[in-house]
Amino acid sequence: MSMVVTAIAVGTRMFDLYYFQPWTGIPSRYSIVMDEEAKTKKDLDPDIRQQHLCKEAFLMWDKERFQLEMWAPLRRFSPRKGKAIPSYLMDWKRLLLLSIGYNTMFDIAIFAMCRYSYDDLQQMDLIPYALSMVAASTFIVAHILWICVTVALIYSIATGRPVDCSEWQMLNNKLPYFAFTPTELWVNWQTLFRYLWVDLGFLPMKRFCDHHLGPHRVGRRFAQMAREALPVLAVFALSAILHAYTIYAAWREPVSGQLFYFMTQGVAVVLTKAVERSWLGIMIRQTYNKGSRPVRWSLQCFGLLMMAFYHTITLPFFMEPYKKSEMWKDIKARSILWWVFGCEMPVKT
């Protein structure tokens, strides 16, 4: 399945760079960086602009362009070379500890899940079932973070330099279990496909809203709602299509659950942003900022409980095909704990 996801990511990225962006008129990530570099010199330097136009040509990548585009999912380069102040540096020793930590979480999650079958999960009570879903989510999240940290570790060892967390954004990624709102959950989610979603979904839909759903055509209020909602929904629609195709290609499972889950997440993000801008959101934010520590803890606990309830309702739609395939059993040999204790522990049937 990882091969399918990788192939889709590479294919859509190439389609985005060479065909989709020229058609929509939306500048590529490279041209944006070039413009920002020119603006640091207080004007659009014609030499830099000409250099940008030459490097935008089809299949005309130099080392700099290739480096920027290929590292985009994991690393964001600063256009202000030599002037950016690193926010937080990690050396290879710290990265090694992080890599071991995420790999340990991944190992424990596999070991915990491989003792159960699909029928066992279906017969569980609510609390054990919720814990099993936490283990399954940890299996996915820890594996993604382990890959990102390990790539950064290899880069740090190979170059002999620490990595900057402002560039390697996944290194400071918060675990989504501690998100207080759906918006915070997806902001802190992995960035491997974020550029694809933004370039193929968010920016084209935003451009469409600006040109065809402006205030002069649909009214000011509806135009504002469209600008705020449709680009976000476009991103989650693309994510739903990718996950649905992956599920169907891997196991021939129905894709309706994936489509429903991701579109529900998009609606939740739109509603969350609307609440944050309303008088209720402003009041909650002021109460949190001016409140005492017990007040802040109370609001944080309330947010965590609301998100736990939200996940309990929506997550089963996403996890159903993974549960049916019992994918954790196919990779149980990846777990060191399974090799040490697996044969001695009774397997649930």
C-alpha positions in Angstrom: 0.0 0.0 0.0 2.9 2.3 0.7 4.1 1.8 -2.9 0.7 2.9 -4.2 0.6 6.0 -2.0 4.2 6.9 -3.1 3.3 6.4 -6.8 0.2 8.6 -6.4 2.2 11.3 -4.6 4.9 11.4 -7.2 2.5 11.3 -10.2 0.2 14.0 -8.9 3.2 16.2 -8.0 4.6 16.0 -11.5 1.1 16.6 -13.0 0.8 19.6 -10.7 4.1 21.1 -11.6 4.0 20.7 -15.3 0.3 20.9 -16.3 -2.0 22.0 -13.6 -0.2 25.1 -12.4 0.3 26.6 -15.9 -3.4 26.0 -16.7 -4.7 27.7 -13.6 -2.1 30.5 -13.7 -1.1 29.8 -10.1 2.7 30.3 -9.5 4.7 27.2 -8.6 6.4 26.9 -5.3 9.7 27.7 -7.0 8.5 30.9 -8.5 7.1 32.0 -5.1 10.5 31.5 -3.5 12.1 33.4 -6.4 9.7 36.3 -5.9 10.3 36.4 -2.2 14.1 36.4 -2.8 13.7 39.3 -5.2 11.5 41.2 -2.7 14.2 41.0 -0.1 16.2 43.4 -2.3 13.3 45.8 -2.0 12.2 45.4 -5.6 11.6 42.7 -8.2 15.1 42.4 -9.6 14.8 41.8 -13.3 17.8 39.4 -13.3 16.1 37.2 -10.7 12.8 37.4 -12.6 14.5 36.3 -15.8 16.3 33.5 -14.0 12.9 32.4 -12.7 11.3 32.4 -16.1 14.1 30.3 -17.6 13.9 27.7 -14.8 10.1 27.5 -15.1 10.5 25.9 -18.6 9.3 22.4 -19.1 11.8 19.8 -17.7 14.5 22.5 -17.3 15.5 22.0 -13.7 18.8 22.9 -12.4 20.2 21.6 -9.1 18.5 24.4 -7.0 15.1 23.8 -8.6 15.3 20.1 -8.2 16.4 20.4 -4.6 13.5 22.7 -3.7 10.8 20.6 -5.4 12.0 17.1 -4.2 12.5 18.2 -0.6 9.2 20.0 -0.5 7.2 17.3 1.4 9.8 17.1 4.2 11.7 20.4 4.1 10.8 24.0 3.4 13.7 26.1 2.3 14.0 29.7 3.4 14.3 32.2 0.5 16.5 34.5 2.6 19.8 32.7 2.4 22.2 33.5 5.1 19.8 35.8 6.9 17.3 33.4 8.4 17.7 32.9 12.2 17.2 29.2 13.0 14.3 28.8 15.4 15.4 25.5 16.9 18.3 23.2 15.9 18.5 19.4 16.4 21.7 17.5 16.1 22.0 13.9 15.1 22.0 12.7 18.7 18.6 14.3 19.4 17.3 13.0 16.1 18.5 9.5 16.9 16.6 9.6 20.2 13.5 10.8 18.5 13.8 8.1 15.8 14.2 5.4 18.5 11.2 6.8 20.4 8.9 6.8 17.4 10.0 3.4 16.4 9.3 2.1 19.9 5.8 3.6 19.8 5.3 1.9 16.4 6.5 -1.4 17.7 4.2 -1.3 20.8 1.2 -0.4 18.6 1.8 -3.4 16.3 2.3 -5.7 19.2 -0.9 -4.6 20.9 -3.0 -4.9 17.7 -1.7 -8.2 16.4 -3.4 -10.1 19.2 -6.8 -9.2 17.9 -8.8 -10.1 14.9 -11.6 -8.1 13.2 -14.3 -10.1 15.0 -12.6 -9.4 18.3 -12.7 -5.6 17.7 -16.3 -5.8 16.7 -17.3 -7.5 20.0 -15.3 -5.1 22.2 -17.0 -2.7 24.7 -16.6 1.0 24.1 -13.6 1.7 26.2 -11.4 -1.2 25.0 -12.5 -0.4 21.5 -11.5 3.2 21.9 -8.1 2.1 23.2 -7.6 -0.2 20.3 -8.4 2.7 17.9 -5.8 4.8 19.8 -3.3 2.0 19.2 -4.2 1.8 15.5 -3.8 5.6 15.1 -0.5 5.4 16.9 0.6 2.8 14.5 -0.1 5.2 11.6 1.2 8.4 13.2 4.3 7.0 14.7 5.3 5.3 11.4 5.0 8.6 9.5 6.9 10.6 12.1 9.6 7.9 12.3 10.1 8.2 8.5 10.4 12.0 8.7 12.8 12.0 11.7 14.9 9.2 10.2 15.3 11.1 6.9 16.4 14.2 8.9 18.8 12.0 10.9 20.5 10.6 7.7 20.7 14.2 6.3 22.3 15.5 9.6 24.9 12.6 9.7 25.7 13.0 6.0 26.2 16.7 6.1 27.6 17.0 9.6 25.1 19.8 10.4 22.1 20.1 12.7 18.7 20.5 11.1 16.5 23.5 11.6 13.0 22.7 12.8 11.7 25.8 11.0 12.6 24.0 7.7 12.0 20.4 8.8 8.5 21.2 10.1 7.5 17.6 10.9 10.2 17.5 13.6 8.2 19.9 15.8 4.9 18.2 14.9 2.5 17.7 17.8 0.8 14.4 18.2 -2.8 14.9 17.0 -4.1 13.2 20.1 -3.7 16.4 22.0 -5.5 18.7 19.6 -8.3 20.7 21.0 -10.2 21.4 17.8 -10.5 19.7 14.3 -8.5 22.7 12.9 -5.6 22.2 15.3 -5.7 18.4 14.5 -5.2 18.9 10.8 -2.7 21.8 11.1 -0.5 19.5 13.2 -1.0 16.5 10.9 1.8 15.3 8.6 3.0 17.6 5.8 4.0 14.9 3.3 1.0 15.7 1.0 0.3 19.2 2.2 1.9 20.9 -0.9 -0.1 18.6 -3.2 -3.4 19.5 -1.5 -2.6 23.2 -1.4 -1.4 23.3 -5.1 -4.0 21.0 -6.5 -7.0 21.8 -4.3 -6.8 24.9 -2.2 -5.3 27.5 -4.5 -7.2 26.5 -7.7 -10.5 26.6 -5.7 -9.6 29.9 -4.1 -8.8 31.3 -7.6 -12.2 30.0 -8.9 -14.0 31.7 -6.0 -12.2 35.0 -6.7 -13.0 35.0 -10.4 -16.5 33.4 -10.5 -18.0 33.8 -7.0 -17.1 37.4 -6.2 -19.3 39.8 -4.4 -20.5 41.4 -7.6 -22.0 38.0 -8.7 -23.3 36.3 -5.6 -23.3 39.0 -2.9 -20.7 39.8 -0.3 -21.9 37.4 2.4 -22.1 34.3 0.1 -18.8 35.3 -1.6 -17.0 35.4 1.8 -18.6 32.0 2.8 -17.4 30.5 -0.5 -13.9 31.8 -0.1 -13.6 30.3 3.4 -15.4 27.0 2.9 -14.8 25.8 -0.7 -11.0 25.8 -0.7 -10.9 23.8 2.5 -13.4 21.3 1.2 -11.5 20.9 -2.0 -8.4 19.9 0.0 -10.3 17.3 1.9 -12.0 16.1 -1.2 -8.6 15.4 -2.8 -7.4 13.6 0.3 -10.6 11.5 0.3 -10.0 10.5 -3.3 -6.4 9.5 -2.6 -7.3 7.4 0.5 -10.3 5.9 -1.3 -8.2 4.8 -4.2 -5.5 3.4 -1.9 -8.1 1.3 0.0 -9.6 0.0 -3.2 -6.3 -0.8 -4.9 -5.0 -2.6 -1.8 -8.0 -4.6 -0.6 -10.9 -3.9 -3.0 -12.9 -2.5 -0.1 -15.8 -0.1 -0.5 -14.6 3.5 -0.5 -17.7 5.3 0.9 -16.4 5.3 4.4 -13.2 7.1 3.4 -15.1 9.7 1.4 -17.6 10.3 4.2 -14.8 10.6 6.8 -12.7 13.2 5.0 -15.6 15.3 3.9 -16.8 15.3 7.5 -13.4 16.5 8.6 -13.5 19.3 6.0 -17.0 20.4 7.3 -15.7 20.2 10.9 -12.7 22.4 10.0 -14.9 25.0 8.3 -17.4 25.1 11.2 -14.5 25.3 13.7 -13.0 28.4 11.9 -16.5 30.0 11.8 -16.9 29.5 15.6 -13.4 30.9 16.3 -14.4 34.1 14.5 -17.7 34.4 16.2 -18.4 36.1 19.5 -18.4 32.7 21.3 -14.9 31.9 20.0 -13.6 35.4 20.9 -15.1 35.0 24.4 -13.5 31.6 24.9 -10.2 32.8 23.7 -10.2 35.8 26.0 -11.2 33.6 28.9 -8.4 31.3 28.2 -5.8 34.0 27.7 -6.8 36.0 30.9 -7.8 33.0 33.0 -5.9 31.3 35.8 -4.2 28.0 35.4 -7.2 25.9 36.6 -9.4 27.8 34.1 -7.0 27.0 31.3 -6.8 23.4 32.3 -10.5 23.1 32.4 -10.9 24.5 28.9 -8.1 22.2 27.7 -9.8 19.2 29.3 -13.1 20.2 27.7 -11.5 20.5 24.3 -9.8 17.0 24.7 -13.2 15.5 25.7 -15.0 17.0 22.8 -12.3 15.8 20.4 -12.4 12.3 22.0 -16.2 12.2 21.4 -15.7 13.5 17.9 -13.1 10.8 17.1 -15.3 8.1 18.6 -18.1 9.0 16.1 -16.0 9.6 12.9 -12.9 7.5 13.2 -14.6 4.1 12.7 -15.5 5.2 9.1 -11.8 5.7 8.4 -10.6 2.6 10.2 -13.2 0.1 8.9 -11.2 -1.2 5.8 -8.0 -1.4 7.8 -9.7 -3.4 10.5 -11.3 -5.8 7.9 -7.9 -6.4 6.3 -6.2 -6.9 9.7 -3.2 -5.2 8.2 -1.3 -5.2 11.5 -1.1 -9.0 11.2 0.7 -8.7 7.9 3.5 -6.7 9.4 3.7 -8.2 12.9 7.1 -9.6 12.0 8.2 -5.9 12.0 7.6 -5.8 15.8 10.6 -6.7 18.0 8.1 -7.3 20.9 6.3 -9.8 18.8 9.4 -11.8 18.1 10.3 -11.7 21.8 6.9 -12.4 23.4 4.5 -13.2 20.5 4.8 -17.0 20.5 4.3 -17.1 24.3 1.2 -15.0 24.5 -2.2 -16.4 23.7 -3.6 -14.9 20.5 -7.2 -13.6 20.7 -9.6 -15.4 18.3 
